[in-house]
Amino acid sequence: MSRGGRAKMEEACQELVLTPGQIQDVYSSLLAQINLGLGRATNAHATVKCFPTYVKELPNGHEQGRFLALDLGGTNFRVLLIQLADGDFKMESRIFAVPQNIMAGPGVGLFDHIAECLSAFAHAQHIEKEVLPLGFTFSFPCSQHGLTEARLVQWTKGFSCSGVEGEDVVRLLEEAIQRRGDVQIKVCAVLNDTTGTLMSCAWKKHDTYVGLIIGTGTNACYVERLENVELWDGSWEEPRQVLINTEWGAFGNKGELGFILTDYDREIDQHSINPGRQLFEKMISGMYMGELVRLVLQRLTKRGLLFGGLGSDTLAEKGTFFTKYVTEVESDTPGDYTNCRMVLEELGLEHATDEDCENVRYVCEIVSRRAAFLVGTGLAVLLNKMERPNVTVGVDGSVYRFHPHVHNLMCEQISKLIKPGIKFELMLSEDGSGRGAALVAAVASRTAS
């Protein structure tokens, strides 16, 4: 590639590259918001709400029994039957779709759909007569008031069902099951996928104190000492700790990220279903990453820096550059453009040169690198706050699972910010929202008995 061509590209994309000073400012601002979220008098004004989950105990590996799990967190919904015995587990599961008309319809319709799927699964497994403990993974921002009471704060991820915000989702689920009258369950816990991710890893690795999701959305939870949680209204018995669901995707809702937001970020935000909200999430998660890249490519093409100034109708259309394309382009070995050319052909850009392919890869890299550095900064905040010498971070979500470099980039950023003497490991979680839900129910059953 010509030196001048690359220099022009780098200059055109400069605003997407975070400086060490900007990273430090993000770190300080996020830590301040977490502390505001934990404070009783300041929580209402905090953008990072830090909801106590009422999960105090982590799995010890000796949980036993059969448990159901429901998992709602996106366009698919799962029902699972999990058997735990002697550190081993067996699982049966089935995936059901959540149709668009249900995602945007009345809340009663959504919960009736969930109850119908649960009933179909229970009958297929011949467990409709049994009363099994159930863990309900509901991966939307909720304020919890107990292990089995969670009120939806606001819908995210494309859902907009009426009559659910402000309501207890466990009650809505139980009422839908009662309306059917053909299955019996006992809801032991409601949680989100981030909590489930932590619990699922903690079952295998007992030093897991952080759960992280980078998929359609992003969120993190961590184990906090009770004396730091002014919002705590539960038991003070040992262990004096509780899992905190940070809901850090909302960081930036009051302008805290204004100093690093680009025109691309503002455009994504303005055209989203929740303008002005979830700004940290919009800079990181899989729901927006591909569209960020598309906006950059589109602008660079208009400036004549890509594709000889000749774009395509497809590239000009919102949502056509999928986040999986970012992963595919970055999975090519340097100098090889096989995946990149396949992606560009899908977008009607067959006329791209090798230099164009190199530049498309560069754009993908700076967008995914910025996302990884922001998440790494957030994790460093939590690790330094907890001050535990060894911590495993349980991680799930498509961006982490499939992107070839996000893991290493996160580790690089955490290592720069972490206090001396703290060691960490990032571990891919196995089915946090499914197995994790069953484990929360299992721990609840174990501690109750």
Residue pairs with C-beta under 8 A, 6 or more apart in sequence:
1 355
1 358
1 359
2 355
5 305
5 355
5 359
6 359
6 362
8 305
9 300
9 305
9 359
9 362
10 362
12 299
12 300
12 303
12 305
13 296
13 300
13 362
13 363
13 366
15 262
16 262
16 264
16 296
16 366
16 367
16 370
17 366
17 369
17 370
18 26
18 260
18 370
18 373
18 374
20 416
22 259
22 260
23 373
23 377
23 413
23 416
23 417
25 259
26 257
26 260
26 374
26 377
27 377
27 380
27 381
27 417
29 251
29 256
29 257
30 48
30 248
30 251
30 256
30 377
30 378
30 381
31 381
31 385
33 46
33 47
33 48
33 251
33 256
34 46
34 48
34 50
34 246
34 248
34 381
34 385
35 42
36 42
36 43
36 45
36 46
36 48
37 43
37 46
37 47
37 48
37 49
37 50
37 246
38 50
38 224
38 228
38 229
38 230
38 231
38 244
39 46
39 230
39 231
40 230
40 231
41 230
43 49
43 50
43 230
43 231
47 250
47 251
47 252
47 253
47 254
47 256
48 246
48 247
48 248
48 250
48 251
49 141
49 143
49 153
49 246
49 247
49 250
50 229
50 231
50 244
50 245
50 246
50 247
51 141
51 142
51 143
51 144
51 231
51 244
51 245
51 247
52 144
52 229
52 231
52 232
52 234
52 242
52 243
52 244
52 245
53 144
53 191
53 195
53 221
53 242
53 243
53 244
53 245
54 144
54 146
54 147
54 234
54 242
55 147
55 189
55 191
55 195
55 199
55 242
55 243
55 440
55 443
56 234
56 235
56 239
56 241
56 242
56 243
57 239
57 443
57 446
57 447
58 198
58 199
58 202
58 206
58 208
58 223
58 443
59 199
59 202
59 203
59 439
59 442
59 443
60 206
61 87
61 203
61 204
61 206
62 86
62 87
62 446
63 84
63 203
63 439
63 442
63 443
63 445
63 446
64 84
64 85
64 86
64 442
65 83
65 84
65 133
65 442
65 445
66 81
66 82
66 83
66 84
66 130
66 132
67 81
67 82
67 83
67 84
67 132
67 133
67 134
67 135
67 438
67 441
67 442
67 445
68 79
68 80
68 81
68 82
68 118
68 127
68 132
68 133
68 134
68 135
68 185
68 438
68 441
69 78
69 79
69 80
69 82
69 134
69 135
69 136
69 137
69 433
69 434
69 435
69 437
69 438
69 441
70 77
70 78
70 79
70 80
70 114
70 118
70 134
70 135
70 136
70 137
70 173
70 437
71 77
71 78
71 79
71 80
71 137
71 139
71 193
71 196
71 433
71 434
71 437
72 98
72 114
72 136
72 137
72 138
72 139
73 137
73 138
73 139
73 140
73 157
73 192
73 193
73 216
73 433
74 98
74 139
74 157
74 158
74 216
75 97
75 98
75 103
75 158
76 95
76 96
76 97
76 98
77 95
77 96
77 97
77 98
77 113
77 114
77 117
78 93
78 94
78 95
78 96
78 433
78 434
79 93
79 94
79 96
79 117
79 118
79 121
80 91
80 92
80 93
80 434
80 435
80 437
80 438
81 91
81 92
81 93
81 121
81 125
81 127
81 132
82 89
82 90
82 91
82 434
82 435
82 438
83 89
83 90
83 91
84 438
84 439
84 442
89 435
89 438
91 431
91 434
91 435
92 125
93 434
94 117
94 120
94 121
94 124
96 113
96 117
98 110
98 113
102 109
102 110
102 113
102 161
103 110
103 158
103 159
103 160
103 161
104 159
104 160
104 161
105 161
105 162
106 161
106 162
106 163
107 161
107 162
107 163
107 164
107 167
107 172
108 163
108 172
108 176
109 161
110 161
110 164
111 172
111 173
111 175
111 176
112 176
112 179
112 180
114 173
114 176
115 173
115 176
115 177
115 179
115 180
115 183
116 180
118 177
118 183
118 185
119 128
119 180
119 182
119 183
122 128
122 183
123 182
123 183
128 182
128 183
128 184
129 184
130 184
131 184
131 185
131 186
132 185
132 186
133 186
133 188
133 441
133 442
133 444
133 445
134 185
134 186
134 187
134 188
134 441
135 188
135 189
135 190
135 191
135 196
135 436
135 437
135 438
135 439
135 440
135 441
136 169
136 170
136 173
136 187
136 189
136 190
136 191
136 437
137 190
137 191
137 192
137 193
137 196
137 433
137 434
137 436
137 437
138 150
138 152
138 169
138 190
138 191
138 192
139 157
139 192
139 193
139 194
139 213
139 217
139 433
140 152
140 153
140 154
140 155
140 156
140 157
140 159
140 192
141 152
141 153
141 154
141 156
141 247
141 249
141 250
142 150
142 151
142 152
142 153
142 169
142 190
142 192
142 245
143 150
143 151
143 153
144 150
144 151
144 190
144 245
145 151
145 168
146 234
147 188
147 189
147 190
147 444
148 170
148 187
148 188
148 189
148 190
149 168
149 170
149 171
149 190
150 168
150 169
150 170
150 190
151 166
151 167
151 168
151 169
152 164
152 165
152 166
152 167
152 169
153 165
153 247
154 165
154 274
154 277
155 161
155 164
155 165
156 217
156 249
156 274
156 278
156 281
157 216
157 217
157 287
158 273
160 273
164 172
169 190
170 187
170 190
173 187
174 187
177 183
177 185
188 440
188 441
188 444
188 445
189 437
189 440
189 441
189 444
191 199
191 436
191 437
191 440
192 219
192 221
192 245
193 213
193 219
193 396
193 432
193 433
193 436
194 211
194 212
194 213
194 219
194 220
194 221
194 245
194 432
195 211
195 221
195 243
195 245
195 436
195 440
196 211
196 432
196 433
196 434
196 435
196 436
196 437
196 439
196 440
197 211
197 212
197 213
197 394
197 395
197 396
197 429
197 432
197 433
197 436
198 208
198 209
198 210
198 211
198 221
198 222
198 243
198 394
198 429
198 432
198 436
199 211
199 432
199 436
199 439
199 440
199 443
200 394
200 429
200 430
200 431
200 432
200 435
200 436
200 439
201 208
201 211
201 392
201 394
201 427
201 429
201 430
201 432
202 208
202 394
202 439
203 435
203 439
205 392
205 427
207 388
207 390
207 391
207 392
208 391
208 392
208 393
208 394
208 427
209 222
209 223
209 386
209 388
209 391
209 392
210 220
210 221
210 222
210 223
210 379
210 382
210 383
210 386
210 391
210 392
210 393
210 394
211 220
211 221
211 222
211 393
211 394
211 395
211 429
211 432
212 218
212 219
212 220
212 375
212 379
212 393
212 394
212 395
212 396
212 397
212 400
213 219
213 220
213 395
213 396
213 397
213 432
214 284
214 285
214 286
214 371
214 375
214 395
214 397
214 399
214 400
214 406
215 285
215 286
215 396
215 397
215 398
215 399
215 400
215 401
216 285
216 286
216 287
216 397
216 398
217 249
217 278
217 281
217 285
217 287
218 248
218 249
218 280
218 281
218 284
218 285
218 375
218 397
219 245
219 246
219 247
219 248
219 249
219 281
220 246
220 248
220 378
220 379
220 382
221 243
221 244
221 245
221 246
222 243
222 244
222 246
222 382
222 385
222 386
223 241
223 242
223 243
223 244
223 386
224 241
224 242
224 243
224 244
224 385
224 386
225 240
225 241
226 232
226 236
226 240
226 241
226 242
227 240
229 242
229 244
232 242
234 242
246 382
248 280
248 378
249 278
249 280
249 281
249 285
250 277
250 278
250 279
250 280
250 281
251 257
251 279
251 280
251 378
252 258
252 261
252 279
252 280
252 283
253 276
253 277
253 278
253 279
257 279
257 280
257 283
260 283
261 279
261 283
264 292
264 295
264 296
264 299
265 279
265 282
265 283
265 292
267 295
268 282
268 288
268 291
268 292
268 295
269 275
269 276
269 279
269 282
271 318
272 278
272 282
272 288
280 374
280 378
281 287
281 288
282 288
283 292
283 370
283 371
283 374
284 371
284 374
284 375
284 399
285 371
285 397
285 399
286 323
286 397
286 398
286 399
287 323
288 323
289 323
289 326
289 367
289 368
289 371
289 399
290 319
290 321
290 322
290 323
290 324
290 325
290 326
291 318
291 319
291 321
292 367
293 321
293 325
293 326
293 363
293 364
293 367
294 315
294 318
294 319
294 320
294 321
296 363
296 367
297 306
297 315
297 321
297 360
297 363
298 311
298 315
298 316
300 306
300 359
300 363
301 307
301 309
301 310
301 311
301 315
302 309
302 311
303 309
305 359
306 356
306 359
306 360
307 349
307 351
307 352
307 356
308 351
308 353
310 351
311 349
312 347
312 348
312 349
313 348
314 320
314 346
314 347
314 348
315 321
315 347
315 348
315 349
320 347
321 347
323 398
323 399
324 402
325 343
325 346
325 364
326 364
326 367
326 368
326 403
327 402
327 403
327 404
328 339
328 340
328 342
328 343
329 339
329 340
329 343
329 360
329 361
329 364
330 361
330 364
330 365
330 368
330 403
330 404
330 405
331 339
331 404
332 338
332 339
332 340
332 361
337 354
337 357
337 358
337 361
340 357
340 360
340 361
341 352
341 357
343 360
344 350
344 352
344 356
344 357
344 360
349 356
352 360
365 405
368 399
368 403
368 405
368 406
368 409
369 405
369 409
371 399
371 406
372 405
372 406
372 409
372 410
372 413
373 409
373 410
373 413
375 410
375 413
376 409
376 410
376 411
376 412
376 413
376 414
376 417
377 413
377 417
379 393
379 410
379 414
379 424
380 413
380 414
380 416
380 417
380 418
383 391
383 393
383 414
383 418
383 419
383 422
383 424
384 417
384 418
384 419
384 422
387 419
387 422
388 422
389 421
389 422
389 423
390 422
390 423
390 424
391 422
391 423
391 424
391 425
392 424
392 425
392 426
392 427
393 424
393 425
393 426
393 427
394 427
394 429
394 432
395 426
395 427
395 428
395 429
396 428
396 429
396 432
396 433
399 406
400 406
400 407
400 428
401 428
407 426
410 426
411 426
414 424
418 424
429 436
